[in-house]
């Protein structure tokens, strides 16, 4: 094999494939188990091993007639992972003395071939990267160097630098951590690693005087955060600004809004000023929020029970003594929803902070004041869109102790116009169809009730996503008024159906008011019928026979026919004057015809009044139906201003 994975790889393969034999002692010279384990572990990644090459398990622990060859060994260093190391080194990297292997039964029984003598450093079972030993009940690596020399040497430590752990040699993968003495800052990498080629991955770091630490010590040696930074006045004024990054969620039933905001307060503390030239050009210092005096700010209109205070963040101090508190957080606040003109409604959601002490005041930024990028002042505004709401954002200081980011939300009505308002209007219009259905059809009532129930569902949908309030939305009031009108006219429809089926005569006043006057006003014409108007069919047909001095005559209605003994015919009607002479037997025939006509006259007298009465009641129901339709349309149109009045009042 040509591999360089182990110094003894070639010799080991030869000894394993063709062991030597001492003819004098008759002893086979075969590789020892420890040598085999060391070579095989070092060369385990090689792909040149033949498949028939025996494993180390074939080598007995105490072979008879076989002398184990140990290969190349050195008592001062190890090859591979040190499995075949037989040196007498017994000290760990930390300088501690190893304990005897005899105190550890597991290793003694499991790895009899590992040369576990006394307390010397070994690597039994090839389980570690290099020789090790026990120190008490814990194990540590030994300070045995590898024979390859691929270790990183200790480079010492610069002035004011502390390094650890300190060792004479560092194996590949070992790390050294560096830190500076108090008052110094580290320049360079704080952790350096020993690479596989026995080099360090970074140069040694150095420590320089920490100007920030010196500045910090000078500023806070005699500073008290419990004292207000006011000089002569009895109050401290902080400049307020901020911005709304996003509207995370919006609950209309609350109504509540969860926003991602940035708040900034700037105030001047004359005790925190310095000259940058004295401290190496350091003009900004960041310190903990708890180290300096800060105004007490309380979130107003808080809707989050778990919110107690704003998060603690570092503050920035400039060399001129300006202290900047800049915080980004999520806040949940209540809103005021003007839902009357839904879905053209709006909502006002102020996110306000108020100072907690009387000496603390807030003000708007002046032109010479510097604020964070994109922050709003009292003269600027911003906008964003979240869902169906368009948000206009502005900032103001309403009083000397309260600053607000005002969110004015205006709803986009498109969605609700299509899904809520339009169906409601369509249902109100479809109610008109009720008065156009035939009166004698039973579907009229069921159709009207279906429209009424659909309006109830529309009202439930509208009120489902709006908060409970004393103010009912205009569309809700309109639906209620429309439902009331529908209910009234449904009752009127029941009365109209009953009127259409009545028997008897229509009262004269009803005939004059409805069939004549109202019908003409409703463009239906004059539907009244006069009872005394002659009809096309005679009211009475009869035949009479009476005696006369000169003969007999018969009467047909108002017409008279006279027969005399001379059989001459005379007529007062339309009969021709010169009628033929009647036969004497005609008298009997005329009498029979008279009886039949009398019976027919009785039948006609019984039928004609009922037809007239039934027809007039049906006409009356038509007029009432048309009147209800007109009144319903007028009522729906009047419901708009009525709903506006009722809603606002």
C-alpha positions in Angstrom: 0.0 0.0 0.0 1.2 3.5 -0.8 -1.0 5.3 1.8 0.6 7.7 4.4 -2.2 7.3 6.9 0.2 5.7 9.4 4.0 5.4 9.5 3.8 1.6 9.9 1.1 0.9 7.3 3.3 -0.9 4.8 5.1 -3.0 7.5 1.8 -3.8 9.2 0.2 -5.1 6.0 3.2 -7.3 5.3 3.3 -8.8 8.8 -0.4 -9.5 8.7 -0.4 -11.2 5.3 2.9 -13.1 5.8 3.9 -13.4 9.4 7.6 -14.2 10.1 8.7 -17.3 12.1 11.8 -17.7 14.3 13.2 -21.1 13.5 15.3 -21.3 16.7 12.5 -20.5 19.1 9.7 -21.7 16.9 7.7 -18.5 17.6 5.5 -16.8 15.1 6.2 -13.1 14.8 2.7 -11.6 14.3 1.5 -8.0 14.9 0.1 -7.3 18.4 -3.6 -6.3 18.9 -2.7 -2.8 20.0 -0.6 -2.2 16.9 -3.4 -3.6 14.7 -6.0 -1.3 16.4 -3.8 1.8 16.0 -3.1 1.2 12.3 -6.6 0.2 11.4 -8.2 3.2 13.2 -5.7 5.6 11.5 -6.4 4.2 8.1 -10.1 3.4 8.4 -11.0 5.8 5.6 -8.7 4.2 3.1 -10.3 2.5 0.2 -7.3 0.3 -0.7 -7.9 -2.4 2.0 -8.5 -5.8 0.3 -11.8 -7.4 1.2 -10.0 -10.5 2.4 -7.8 -8.6 4.8 -8.3 -10.0 8.3 -9.7 -7.8 11.1 -8.0 -7.2 14.5 -10.4 -9.5 16.1 -8.5 -12.5 14.9 -5.6 -11.6 17.1 -5.8 -13.3 20.4 -5.2 -11.4 23.6 -2.7 -13.9 25.0 -1.5 -16.0 22.1 0.6 -19.1 22.7 3.6 -19.5 20.5 3.0 -16.0 19.0 5.1 -13.0 19.9 3.2 -9.7 19.2 5.1 -7.2 17.1 4.6 -3.7 18.4 5.7 -1.8 15.3 7.4 1.6 15.6 7.1 2.8 19.2 8.4 5.7 21.1 8.2 6.4 24.8 7.9 10.2 24.4 5.3 10.5 21.6 2.5 8.5 20.0 1.5 7.4 16.5 -2.0 7.6 15.1 -4.4 7.8 18.1 -1.9 6.4 20.5 -3.5 3.0 20.9 -0.1 1.3 20.7 1.6 3.9 23.0 3.7 2.2 25.7 5.5 5.2 27.3 5.6 5.9 31.0 4.0 9.3 30.9 1.4 9.7 33.7 0.5 13.4 33.8 -2.6 15.1 32.3 -2.7 18.4 30.3 -3.8 20.2 33.4 -0.8 18.9 35.4 -2.7 16.3 37.4 -1.3 12.8 38.1 -3.1 9.8 36.7 -4.7 7.1 38.8 -3.8 3.4 38.4 -5.7 1.5 35.7 -6.3 -1.3 38.3 -8.9 0.9 39.9 -11.0 0.8 36.8 -12.3 -2.8 36.3 -14.2 -2.2 33.1 -11.1 -1.2 31.0 -9.0 -3.9 32.6 -11.4 -6.6 31.6 -12.5 -5.3 28.3 -9.2 -4.2 26.8 -6.6 -6.7 28.1 -4.4 -6.2 25.0 -4.2 -2.4 25.6 -1.0 -2.5 27.8 -2.8 -0.9 30.8 0.2 -0.8 33.0 0.4 1.2 36.3 -1.1 4.6 35.8 0.5 5.3 32.4 -1.4 7.2 29.7 -3.1 4.9 27.2 -5.9 4.9 24.7 -7.7 1.6 25.3 -10.3 0.6 22.8 -9.2 3.4 20.5 -12.2 5.5 21.8 -10.4 8.8 22.1 -8.3 11.0 19.8 -5.1 10.5 21.8 -3.8 8.9 25.0 -5.7 9.7 28.2 -6.0 8.5 31.8 -8.3 8.7 34.8 -8.0 11.3 37.5 -10.3 10.1 40.2 -13.6 9.3 38.5 -13.0 11.6 35.6 -10.8 11.3 32.6 -8.4 13.8 31.0 -6.2 13.9 28.0 -2.5 13.4 28.7 0.2 15.9 27.7 1.9 13.3 25.4 2.8 14.9 22.0 2.2 13.2 18.7 5.3 11.8 16.9 4.2 13.7 13.8 4.8 17.0 15.6 1.4 18.4 14.3 0.6 20.4 17.4 0.3 24.1 18.0 2.7 25.6 20.4 1.8 28.0 23.1 2.3 31.6 21.9 2.1 33.2 25.3 -0.1 36.2 26.0 0.3 40.0 25.4 0.3 42.6 28.1 -3.1 43.1 29.8 -4.4 39.9 28.1 -5.5 36.8 29.9 -5.6 33.5 28.0 -6.9 30.1 28.9 -6.5 27.3 29.1 -2.7 27.5 29.1 -0.7 24.5 27.9 2.7 23.7 26.4 1.1 22.2 23.3 -2.4 22.4 21.7 -3.8 19.7 19.6 -5.8 20.3 16.4 -9.3 21.4 17.5 -8.2 22.9 20.8 -9.3 26.5 21.4 -7.8 29.3 23.5 -10.0 32.1 24.8 -8.5 35.6 25.4 -9.9 38.5 27.4 -8.6 41.9 28.6 -8.0 43.2 32.0 -10.5 45.8 33.4 -10.2 49.1 31.6 -9.1 47.6 28.3 -11.0 46.5 25.2 -10.0 43.5 23.1 -8.8 44.1 19.5 -9.0 40.9 17.5 -10.6 37.5 17.9 -11.5 36.5 21.4 -11.3 32.7 20.5 -8.5 31.2 18.5 -8.4 27.6 17.3 -5.6 25.2 16.5 -6.0 23.8 12.9 -5.2 20.4 11.6 -1.9 21.6 10.0 -0.6 22.7 13.4 -1.3 26.4 12.8 -3.5 28.9 14.6 -6.5 30.3 12.7 -6.0 33.9 13.9 -3.3 36.2 15.1 -2.9 37.0 18.8 -5.3 39.7 20.0 -4.2 42.8 21.7 -5.8 44.9 24.4 -6.1 48.7 24.2 -7.4 51.2 26.7 -11.2 51.2 26.6 -12.3 54.8 26.1 -15.9 54.0 26.6 -15.3 52.4 29.9 -13.3 55.4 31.1 -16.1 57.7 29.8 -18.7 55.5 31.5 -16.8 55.6 34.8 -16.3 59.4 34.7 -20.0 60.0 33.9 -21.6 57.8 36.5 -19.2 58.0 39.4 -21.3 60.8 40.9 -24.5 60.3 38.9 -27.9 59.5 40.6 -30.7 58.3 38.4 -33.2 59.2 41.1 -32.7 62.9 40.6 -34.4 64.8 37.9 -32.1 66.3 35.3 -33.8 69.7 35.5 -31.5 72.6 36.1 -33.5 75.7 37.0 -37.1 74.9 35.9 -39.3 72.6 37.9 -40.0 70.3 34.9 -38.2 68.3 32.3 -39.5 68.4 28.7 -39.1 65.4 26.4 -39.6 65.6 22.7 -42.1 63.0 21.5 -42.2 61.3 18.0 -43.0 57.9 16.7 -44.3 55.8 13.8 -46.7 52.9 13.2 -44.9 50.1 11.3 -47.9 47.8 10.8 -51.4 47.2 11.9 -51.1 43.5 13.0 -54.8 42.8 13.7 -58.1 44.6 14.1 -61.0 43.5 16.1 -64.2 45.4 15.2 -66.3 43.9 18.1 -63.9 45.3 20.7 -63.1 47.5 19.0 -59.4 46.9 19.5 -56.3 47.3 17.3 -52.9 45.6 17.7 -50.1 47.7 16.2 -46.4 47.5 15.8 -45.1 50.9 16.8 -41.9 52.8 17.4 -41.8 55.4 20.1 -39.0 57.9 20.7 -38.4 60.3 23.6 -35.5 62.7 23.7 -34.6 64.9 26.7 -31.5 66.7 27.9 -29.5 65.7 31.0 -26.8 68.3 31.7 -25.0 65.9 33.9 -24.2 63.6 31.0 -22.0 65.9 28.8 -18.4 65.4 27.8 -15.8 66.4 25.3 -15.3 63.7 22.6 -11.7 64.7 22.1 -10.9 63.7 25.7 -12.2 60.2 25.1 -10.7 59.3 21.7 -13.4 60.9 19.7 -16.2 58.9 21.4 -19.3 61.0 21.0 -22.0 58.4 21.6 -22.5 56.1 24.6 -25.1 53.4 25.0 -26.1 52.4 28.5 -28.8 50.4 30.2 -32.2 51.9 30.7 -31.9 51.4 34.5 -28.7 53.4 34.8 -30.0 56.9 33.9 -33.0 59.0 34.8 -35.9 58.3 32.4 -39.4 59.7 32.3 -42.3 57.5 33.4 -44.6 56.8 30.5 -47.8 54.9 30.7 -49.8 53.5 27.8 -53.3 54.9 27.5 -56.4 53.0 26.3 -54.6 49.7 26.9 -56.5 46.7 25.9 -53.9 44.1 26.8 -54.2 42.8 30.4 -50.7 41.4 30.3 -49.1 44.7 29.4 -47.6 46.4 32.4 -44.8 48.6 30.9 -42.8 49.1 27.8 -39.8 46.8 27.3 -36.5 47.7 28.8 -34.1 48.8 26.1 -30.7 50.6 26.1 -30.7 54.4 25.8 -28.3 56.4 23.7 -26.4 59.4 25.2 -24.8 62.0 23.0 -21.8 64.2 24.0 -24.2 67.1 24.3 -26.2 65.5 27.1 -29.1 64.4 24.9 -30.7 61.1 26.1 -32.6 59.1 23.4 -35.1 56.4 24.4 -36.2 54.5 21.3 -38.4 51.4 21.6 -40.2 49.2 19.2 -43.0 47.0 20.5 -46.5 45.6 20.0 -49.3 47.4 21.8 -53.1 46.6 21.9 -55.3 49.7 22.4 -59.0 50.4 22.3 -60.7 52.3 19.5 -63.8 54.5 18.9 -65.9 53.1 16.0 -68.4 55.3 14.3 -70.5 52.5 12.8 -73.6 54.5 11.9 -72.8 54.8 8.2 -71.7 51.2 7.8 -70.1 50.2 5.5 -68.9 53.8 5.0 -67.9 53.9 8.6 -64.6 55.0 10.2 -62.7 54.2 13.4 -60.3 56.3 15.5 -57.5 54.4 17.3 -55.2 56.7 19.2 -52.0 55.1 20.6 -51.1 57.5 23.5 -48.5 57.6 26.2 -48.8 59.8 29.2 -46.1 60.9 31.7 -46.5 59.7 35.2 -44.9 62.6 37.2 -45.9 66.2 37.3 -42.4 67.5 36.5 -42.4 65.5 33.2 -43.7 67.1 30.1 -44.0 66.3 26.4 -43.6 68.5 23.4 -43.7 68.2 19.6 -40.3 68.2 17.8 -39.1 71.6 16.7 -37.4 72.2 13.3 -34.0 72.0 14.9 -34.8 68.8 16.8 -33.4 65.6 15.3 -35.7 62.5 15.4 -35.3 58.9 14.2 -35.6 58.2 10.5 -39.3 58.0 9.3 -40.6 59.1 12.7 -43.7 61.4 12.6 -43.8 64.8 14.2 -46.8 67.1 14.7 -46.6 68.4 11.1 -46.3 65.1 9.2 -48.5 62.2 8.4 -48.3 58.7 6.9 -50.7 56.1 5.5 -50.9 52.4 5.0 -53.5 49.8 4.0 -54.5 46.8 6.1 -57.2 44.5 4.8 -60.3 46.5 4.0 -59.1 49.5 6.0 -57.2 52.5 4.8 -55.2 54.0 7.7 -54.1 57.6 8.0 -51.5 58.2 10.7 -50.6 61.4 12.4 -48.8 62.4 15.6 -49.6 65.1 18.1 -49.1 66.2 21.7 -52.7 67.0 22.8 -51.6 68.3 26.2 -48.3 68.9 28.0 -48.3 65.4 29.4 -49.7 63.2 26.6 -48.4 62.3 23.2 -50.4 60.3 20.6 -50.0 58.5 17.4 -53.5 58.8 15.9 -54.8 56.1 13.5 -57.8 57.2 11.5 -59.2 54.1 9.8 -61.6 54.4 6.9 -63.4 51.2 5.6 -63.4 50.3 1.9 -67.1 49.6 1.4 -66.8 47.4 -1.8 -66.9 44.0 0.0 -69.9 44.8 2.2 -71.7 46.6 -0.5 -71.6 43.5 -2.6 -72.3 40.9 0.2 -74.5 42.8 2.6 -76.1 46.0 1.4 -77.0 45.0 -2.2 -78.9 41.8 -1.1 -80.8 43.9 1.5 -81.9 46.4 -1.2 -82.8 43.6 -3.6 -85.0 42.0 -0.9 -86.8 45.2 -0.3 -87.5 45.6 -4.0 -88.6 42.0 -4.4 -91.3 42.6 -1.8 -93.1 44.6 -4.4 -93.7 41.4 -6.4 -96.0 40.2 -3.5 -98.7 42.7 -4.7 -98.3 41.6 -8.3 -99.1 37.9 -7.7 -102.7 36.8 -8.3 -104.9 37.2 -5.3 -106.5 33.7 -5.6 -103.0 32.1 -5.5 -101.8 30.7 -2.2 -98.2 31.4 -3.0 -98.6 35.1 -2.2 -98.3 34.7 1.6 -95.5 32.1 1.4 -93.5 34.4 -0.9 -93.9 37.4 1.4 -92.9 35.4 4.5 -89.8 34.1 2.7 -88.8 37.7 1.9 -89.4 38.8 5.5 -87.3 35.9 6.9 -84.5 36.8 4.5 -84.5 40.3 5.8 -84.1 39.0 9.3 -81.1 37.0 8.2 -79.6 40.1 6.7 -80.0 42.0 9.9 -78.3 39.2 11.8 -75.3 39.2 9.4 -74.9 43.0 9.8 -75.0 42.9 13.6 -72.7 39.9 13.8 -69.4 41.7 13.1 -70.3 45.1 14.6 -69.8 45.9 18.3 -72.8 46.1 20.6 -73.6 49.7 21.0 -76.4 52.1 21.6 -76.0 53.4 18.1 -77.7 51.2 15.4 -76.1 51.4 12.0 -78.2 53.2 9.3 -78.5 50.0 7.3 -79.7 48.2 10.4 -82.4 50.8 11.0 -83.3 50.6 7.4 -83.7 46.9 7.6 -85.8 47.1 10.7 -88.1 49.8 9.2 -88.4 47.7 6.0 -89.3 44.6 8.0 -92.0 46.6 9.8 -93.4 47.7 6.5 -93.3 44.2 5.2 -95.1 42.9 8.3 -97.9 45.6 8.0 -98.5 45.0 4.4 -98.4 41.2 4.9 -101.4 41.7 7.3 -103.0 44.0 4.7 -102.6 41.2 2.1 -104.4 38.8 4.3 -107.3 41.3 4.5 -107.3 41.8 0.8 -107.5 38.0 0.2 -110.5 37.9 2.5 -112.2 40.8 0.8 -111.8 39.2 -2.6 -113.9 36.2 -1.6 -116.8 38.0 0.1 -120.4 37.6 -1.1 -123.1 40.3 -1.2 -123.3 43.8 -2.2 -120.4 46.4 -2.0 -121.6 49.3 0.2 -122.3 52.5 -1.8 -119.6 54.5 0.0 -117.0 51.8 -0.8 -118.1 51.8 -4.4 -117.8 55.6 -4.7 -114.5 55.9 -2.7 -112.6 52.9 -4.0 -114.1 51.7 -7.3 -114.7 55.2 -8.7 -112.3 57.8 -7.0 -109.4 55.7 -5.8 -109.3 53.5 -8.9 -109.0 56.6 -11.1 -106.2 58.0 -8.9 -104.4 54.7 -9.2 -104.8 54.9 -13.0 -107.2 51.9 -13.1 -110.2 53.8 -14.5 -113.8 54.0 -13.2 -114.7 50.5 -12.0 -118.1 51.5 -10.4 -121.3 49.9 -11.7 -124.6 51.7 -11.4 -127.4 49.4 -10.4 -130.1 51.4 -12.2 -128.4 51.3 -15.7 -130.4 49.4 -18.3 -128.8 46.1 -19.3 -128.6 44.6 -22.8 -130.7 41.7 -21.7 -134.3 42.5 -20.6 -134.9 42.6 -16.8 -138.2 40.8 -17.1 -139.9 38.7 -19.8 -143.5 37.7 -19.3 -146.7 36.9 -21.2 -150.1 37.8 -19.9 -153.5 37.1 -21.2 -156.5 39.4 -20.5 -160.0 39.9 -21.8 -161.2 42.8 -23.9 -164.5 43.7 -25.2 -163.5 43.0 -28.7 -161.2 40.0 -28.1 -157.9 39.1 -26.3 -154.3 40.5 -26.2 -150.9 39.2 -24.9 -148.1 41.3 -23.4 -144.4 40.5 -24.0 -142.5 42.7 -21.6 -143.7 46.2 -22.4 -145.0 45.1 -25.8 -148.7 44.3 -26.4 -150.2 42.1 -29.1 -154.0 42.2 -29.4 -156.2 39.7 -31.0 -159.8 40.5 -31.9 -162.6 38.5 -33.3 -161.7 39.8 -36.7 -158.1 38.3 -36.1 -156.6 41.7 -36.9 -153.1 42.3 -35.3 -151.9 45.6 -33.6 -148.6 46.3 -32.0 -147.1 49.1 -30.0 -143.6 47.6 -30.3 -141.4 46.7 -33.2 -143.7 44.0 -34.7 -144.8 44.7 -38.2 -148.3 46.2 -38.3 -149.7 43.7 -40.8 -149.1 40.4 -39.0 -150.8 37.3 -40.2 -154.1 36.3 -38.8 -153.7 33.9 -35.7 -155.3 30.5 -35.8 -157.8 29.8 -33.1 -155.5 27.1 -31.5 -152.7 29.5 -31.1 -154.1 30.7 -27.8 -153.2 27.5 -26.0 -149.6 27.5 -27.4 -149.1 31.1 -26.3 -150.2 30.2 -22.8 -147.6 27.4 -22.6 -144.9 29.7 -23.8 -145.9 32.2 -21.1 -145.4 29.7 -18.4 -141.9 28.7 -19.7 -140.8 32.3 -19.9 -141.9 32.9 -16.4 -139.7 30.2 -15.1 -136.7 31.5 -17.1 -137.3 34.9 -15.8 -137.1 33.6 -12.2 -133.8 31.9 -12.9 -132.3 35.1 -14.5 -133.5 37.2 -11.5 -131.6 34.8 -9.1 -128.3 34.7 -11.0 -127.7 38.3 -12.2 -127.4 40.1 -8.8 -124.8 37.5 -7.5 -122.5 38.0 -10.5 -122.6 41.7 -10.1 -121.8 41.5 -6.4 -118.9 39.0 -6.8 -117.4 41.0 -9.6 -117.5 44.2 -7.5 -115.7 42.7 -4.5 -113.0 41.3 -6.7 -112.6 44.8 -8.3 -112.4 46.2 -4.8 -109.6 43.8 -3.9 -107.7 44.8 -7.0 -107.9 48.5 -6.0 -106.7 47.7 -2.5 -103.9 45.7 -3.8 -102.7 48.5 -6.1 -103.1 51.0 -3.1 -100.8 48.7 -0.9 -98.2 48.6 -3.6 -98.1 52.4 -3.9 -98.0 52.8 -0.1 -95.2 50.3 0.2 -93.0 52.0 -2.4 -93.6 55.3 -0.7 -92.8 53.8 2.7 -89.5 52.3 1.5 -88.5 55.6 0.0 -89.5 57.4 3.2 -87.5 54.8 5.2 -84.2 56.3 4.1 -84.7 59.8 5.8 -86.6 58.1 8.6 -83.7 55.7 9.3 -81.3 58.7 9.3 -83.4 60.5 11.8 -84.0 57.5 14.1 -80.3 56.5 14.0 -78.9 60.0 14.8 -81.5 60.6 17.5 
